[in-house]
C-alpha cells in the first residue's frame, strides 16, 4: 500500500513539474514574441544546438558591427571576455534574404537561462530530440499550425482575444509608432522588412493628416513653453541685477 501511495505521489509530482515547465515555456515564448516580434517561421525554427545554432552564448567578436546595448558595454568594460546570448539568422533563414545578428535583450536573459537549465530538459522528447528553442506538446519541433494555435490560445486565455503571431507584429508596430511617430527605420529593422518602403506602405497608411496636425501642435506648444520659460528666466536675471545695483548704491 505504501509503495502504491509513493508511486501515485511520484506521478503527481512529475505531472505537476511538467505543468510548471510548460508554463515557463509559454511565458518565455510570449515574452520572446513581444520583444523580437519575429515571423512564426523564425520562432519555430530557432535552433539552440547543432553546427549553426541561431541562438548561442559567446564572446562578442572584437571588430563586430553589432550595436551593443549599454548594459552589455558595462559588462565588457569589466570583463572583455564576457559572453552574451546572441542571435544569428543567415540569409537563407529569413523571408527577406537578409542576415540578422543581435544581442539578446537583458529582459529575456534570466528567463531564457532558467528555461534552458531547468524546464526545457523536462519537455524535450528523449528519442530524436529537436534542436529548436521552443517545442510542441510532444517535445518535438513546432509546425506552422501548432505555433499559430499556441499563440492564439495563449492570447485568448490571458487577454480574452485570440491573436496570431502576425497580428502580434501589427499590434507592436502600431504601439511603436504611437510612441515614436517618425521612427519608421527602427520599426523596419525590428520587423526585418527588406526596406523602409514596405514598412511605410503597411503601417504608414494608418497615419493621416489629423496625426500630423497633432504632432505639429505638440511641437509648437513645446516651443512656446521653452520660449516662455526663457523669457521668465531672463526677467528673473534682470530683477536680481537691479536689486544688486540698488544695494550697491
C-alpha positions as CSV (number, residue, x, y, z in Angstrom):
1,X,0.0,0.0,0.0
2,X,2.8,2.4,0.9
3,X,4.5,1.6,-2.3
4,X,1.3,2.4,-4.3
5,X,0.9,5.7,-2.5
6,X,4.5,6.6,-3.0
7,X,4.2,5.8,-6.8
8,X,1.0,7.9,-7.0
9,X,2.7,10.8,-5.3
10,X,5.7,10.5,-7.6
11,X,3.4,10.6,-10.7
12,X,1.5,13.6,-9.3
13,X,4.8,15.4,-8.6
14,X,6.1,14.5,-12.0
15,X,2.9,15.8,-13.7
16,X,2.9,19.0,-11.6
17,X,6.6,19.6,-12.5
18,X,5.8,19.2,-16.2
19,X,2.9,21.6,-16.0
20,X,5.2,24.2,-14.4
21,X,7.7,23.5,-17.2
22,X,5.1,24.2,-19.8
23,X,4.0,27.4,-18.1
24,X,7.6,28.5,-18.2
25,X,7.9,27.5,-21.8
26,X,4.8,29.5,-22.8
27,X,5.8,32.5,-20.7
28,X,9.2,32.7,-22.4
29,X,7.6,32.2,-25.8
30,X,5.2,35.0,-25.4
31,X,7.8,37.4,-24.0
32,X,10.1,36.4,-26.8
33,X,7.4,37.2,-29.4
34,X,6.6,40.6,-27.7
35,X,10.3,41.5,-27.7
36,X,11.6,40.2,-31.0
37,X,8.2,40.2,-32.9
38,X,9.6,37.5,-35.2
39,X,7.7,35.8,-38.0
40,X,6.3,32.5,-36.9
41,X,8.9,30.7,-39.1
42,X,11.8,32.1,-37.1
43,X,10.1,31.4,-33.8
44,X,9.6,27.7,-34.6
45,X,12.9,27.2,-36.4
46,X,15.2,29.0,-33.9
47,X,17.9,26.4,-33.1
48,X,20.0,26.3,-29.9
49,X,22.1,23.3,-31.0
50,X,23.8,21.9,-34.0
51,X,26.6,23.2,-36.2
52,X,24.9,26.5,-36.9
53,X,22.7,27.5,-34.0
54,X,20.5,30.6,-34.2
55,X,20.7,31.3,-30.5
56,X,24.0,30.9,-28.7
57,X,26.1,32.3,-25.9
58,X,29.6,33.5,-26.9
59,X,32.1,36.4,-26.7
60,X,31.4,39.4,-29.0
61,X,33.9,39.5,-31.9
62,X,36.4,42.4,-31.5
63,X,35.6,44.0,-34.8
64,X,31.9,43.5,-34.8
65,X,29.3,45.7,-36.5
66,X,26.8,44.7,-33.8
67,X,25.2,47.6,-31.8
68,X,26.0,46.8,-28.2
69,X,23.5,47.9,-25.6
70,X,24.6,50.0,-22.7
71,X,24.2,47.2,-20.1
72,X,26.4,44.9,-22.2
73,X,29.1,47.6,-22.7
74,X,29.3,48.0,-18.9
75,X,29.9,44.2,-18.6
76,X,32.5,44.3,-21.4
77,X,34.4,47.1,-19.6
78,X,34.6,45.0,-16.5
79,X,35.4,41.8,-18.4
80,X,36.4,41.9,-22.1
81,X,35.9,38.1,-22.4
82,X,32.3,38.3,-21.1
83,X,29.9,36.0,-23.0
84,X,26.5,37.1,-24.2
85,X,23.4,35.5,-25.6
86,X,23.2,36.3,-29.3
87,X,21.0,35.5,-32.3
88,X,22.2,34.9,-35.8
89,X,19.9,34.1,-38.8
90,X,21.6,33.6,-42.1
91,X,20.3,34.9,-45.5
92,X,18.6,31.6,-46.3
93,X,16.8,31.6,-42.9
94,X,14.9,34.9,-43.2
95,X,11.9,35.7,-45.5
96,X,13.6,38.8,-47.0
97,X,17.0,37.1,-47.5
98,X,18.9,39.3,-45.1
99,X,21.3,38.2,-42.4
100,X,20.3,39.1,-38.9
101,X,22.6,39.4,-35.9
102,X,21.8,40.9,-32.5
103,X,22.4,40.6,-28.8
104,X,19.5,39.1,-26.8
105,X,17.9,41.9,-24.7
106,X,18.7,41.7,-21.0
107,X,15.0,41.4,-20.1
108,X,15.0,37.9,-21.7
109,X,18.2,36.5,-20.4
110,X,17.2,35.3,-16.9
111,X,14.0,33.6,-18.2
112,X,15.9,32.1,-21.1
113,X,18.7,30.6,-18.9
114,X,16.1,29.4,-16.4
115,X,14.1,27.7,-19.1
116,X,17.2,26.1,-20.8
117,X,18.6,24.8,-17.5
118,X,15.5,23.7,-15.6
119,X,12.5,23.3,-17.8
120,X,13.3,22.5,-21.4
121,X,15.1,19.2,-20.4
122,X,11.8,18.1,-18.8
123,X,9.8,18.8,-22.0
124,X,12.1,17.7,-24.9
125,X,11.5,14.2,-26.2
126,X,14.2,11.7,-25.4
127,X,14.2,10.0,-28.8
128,X,15.5,12.2,-31.7
129,X,15.4,15.4,-29.6
130,X,14.9,18.6,-31.7
131,X,17.5,21.4,-31.7
132,X,14.8,24.1,-31.5
133,X,14.3,26.5,-28.6
134,X,10.6,26.1,-28.5
135,X,8.7,22.8,-28.5
136,X,5.3,21.2,-29.3
137,X,3.3,19.3,-26.7
138,X,5.1,16.1,-27.5
139,X,8.6,17.6,-27.1
140,X,9.3,17.9,-30.8
141,X,9.7,20.9,-33.1
142,X,6.8,23.3,-33.7
143,X,4.9,23.3,-37.0
144,X,3.3,26.4,-38.6
145,X,-0.2,25.4,-37.5
146,X,0.9,24.5,-34.0
147,X,2.8,27.7,-33.3
148,X,-0.1,29.8,-34.6
149,X,-2.7,27.9,-32.5
150,X,-0.4,28.0,-29.5
151,X,-0.1,31.9,-29.7
152,X,-3.8,32.2,-30.3
153,X,-4.6,30.0,-27.3
154,X,-2.3,32.0,-25.0
155,X,-3.7,35.3,-26.1
156,X,-7.3,34.1,-25.8
157,X,-6.6,32.8,-22.3
158,X,-4.8,35.8,-20.9
159,X,-6.3,38.7,-22.9
160,X,-9.7,37.4,-23.9
161,X,-8.9,37.7,-27.6
162,X,-7.2,35.1,-29.9
163,X,-4.4,36.7,-31.8
164,X,-2.0,35.0,-34.2
165,X,1.8,35.8,-34.4
166,X,1.3,38.1,-37.4
167,X,-1.3,40.2,-35.6
168,X,1.1,40.5,-32.7
169,X,3.5,42.1,-35.1
170,X,0.9,44.6,-36.2
171,X,0.0,45.4,-32.6
172,X,3.7,46.0,-31.8
173,X,4.1,48.2,-34.9
174,X,1.2,50.5,-34.2
175,X,2.1,50.7,-30.5
176,X,5.7,51.7,-31.5
177,X,4.5,54.3,-34.0
178,X,2.1,55.7,-31.4
179,X,5.1,56.3,-29.1
180,X,7.6,57.1,-31.9
181,X,5.6,58.5,-34.8
182,X,8.6,59.4,-37.0
183,X,10.8,56.4,-36.3
184,X,9.9,54.0,-39.2
185,X,13.5,53.0,-39.6
186,X,13.7,51.3,-36.2
187,X,10.4,49.6,-36.9
188,X,11.6,48.4,-40.3
189,X,14.6,46.7,-38.7
190,X,12.6,45.3,-35.8
191,X,10.2,43.6,-38.2
192,X,13.0,42.5,-40.6
193,X,11.4,44.2,-43.6
194,X,13.5,44.3,-46.7
195,X,13.3,48.1,-47.0
196,X,11.5,51.0,-45.3
197,X,9.1,51.3,-48.2
198,X,7.4,48.1,-47.1
199,X,7.1,49.4,-43.5
200,X,5.7,52.7,-44.8
201,X,3.2,51.0,-47.1
202,X,1.9,48.7,-44.5
203,X,1.8,50.9,-41.4
204,X,2.1,54.5,-42.8
205,X,-1.4,54.3,-44.2
206,X,-2.7,54.4,-40.7
207,X,-1.2,57.9,-40.2
208,X,-3.4,60.7,-41.7
209,X,-3.5,64.5,-41.6
210,X,-5.0,64.5,-38.1
211,X,-2.0,62.7,-36.7
212,X,0.3,65.2,-38.5
213,X,-1.6,68.2,-37.1
214,X,-1.5,66.7,-33.5
215,X,2.3,66.4,-33.8
216,X,2.6,69.9,-35.2
217,X,0.5,71.3,-32.3
218,X,2.6,69.4,-29.8
219,X,5.8,70.8,-31.3
220,X,4.5,74.4,-31.3
221,X,3.3,74.1,-27.7
222,X,6.7,72.8,-26.7
223,X,8.4,75.7,-28.5
224,X,6.1,78.2,-26.8
225,X,6.7,76.7,-23.4
226,X,10.5,76.9,-23.9
227,X,10.3,80.5,-25.2
228,X,8.1,81.5,-22.2
229,X,10.5,79.8,-19.8
230,X,13.4,81.6,-21.4
231,X,11.7,85.0,-21.1
232,X,10.9,84.2,-17.5
233,X,14.5,83.3,-16.7
234,X,15.7,86.5,-18.4
235,X,13.3,88.6,-16.3
236,X,14.5,87.0,-13.1
237,X,18.1,87.7,-14.0
238,X,17.3,91.4,-14.8
239,X,15.4,91.7,-11.5
240,X,18.3,90.2,-9.5
241,X,20.7,92.5,-11.3
242,X,18.5,95.5,-10.5
243,X,18.3,94.6,-6.8
244,X,22.1,94.2,-6.6
245,X,22.6,97.6,-8.1
246,X,20.3,99.2,-5.6
247,X,22.1,97.5,-2.7
248,X,25.4,98.7,-4.0
249,X,24.1,102.2,-4.3
